[in-house]
Amino acid sequence: MVSNEHLSLIGKKNRELEKAFGFTHYIELKDFPILGREQDHNAIRQALLDFISDDNLIVVKTDNGIIKDFSEMSKEEAKKNLLLLKEDKGLFFDEDLEISYALMGSNFFSYVFSGMIMFSANKESAEKMASILDKHNLEYFEPHNVLERERALSSEKRKIGRNEPCPCGSGIKYKKCCLDSDIKELGKPRKI
C-alpha cells in the first residue's frame, strides 16, 4: 500500500527511496554491450517473479531518476505487464526515454526494462536474488553494497551509468546515445 513515507519521496531521487527503505545492495544484469547478445526476457521476467513474495506491489514512476508517482499493482497485473514489456507495450513501457518504471515490494526495489532489471534490496534479499538469477542462467554483476561503492567512486573516475544523462550534453540517456560508439572506440564504457 502506498504510504505517506512513499509520498514524501515524490520529487526526490530514487537513491533516497533506497536509503529510506534500507535497500543497501544492488544487482544489475549484464546487457548487450557487455555480452554481445540480449539475455532472455522471459527468464528475466520469471526470475523477478520468483523473487517477489508480495501479492500487492508498488509501481514507482521516475523521470530521469526523480520520483514522480507511486501506484499500487497486484502481482498478477505486474506479471502481465512484464510480459507486455518485451513487445514495448503495457504499463512499464514509455516512449519517452527519460521515463522509467520500477516495482517495489516490502523487501526490494527494481527497475524493469525489456531484457534488463536493476535490483536493490538488503544484503540477504540481494543474495537471494543472485541465486535466483543463477537458477535462470542469467548473467549479472555481483551484488555490491551501494554505500561502499559510492564512497569508492566519489574519489576516482567511474564509468558512466547506462541510465545517466550522456556526457555529450544531448540530454538523452547514455545507453541510447554514445554508449555504443564509446565501446567501439574505447572497448568499454567511458569513465568520468
Buried (B, 14 or more C-beta within 10 A) or exposed (E): EBEEEBEEBEEBBBEBBBBEBEBBBBBBBBBBBBEEEEBBBEBBBBBBEBBBEBEEBBBBBBEBBBBEBBEEBEBEBBBEBBBBBBEEEBBBBEEEBBEBBBBBBEBBBBBBBBBBBBBBBBEEBBBBBBEBBEEBEBEBEEBBEBEEEEEEEEEEEBBBBBBBBBBEEEEBBBBBBBBBEBBEEEEEBBEE
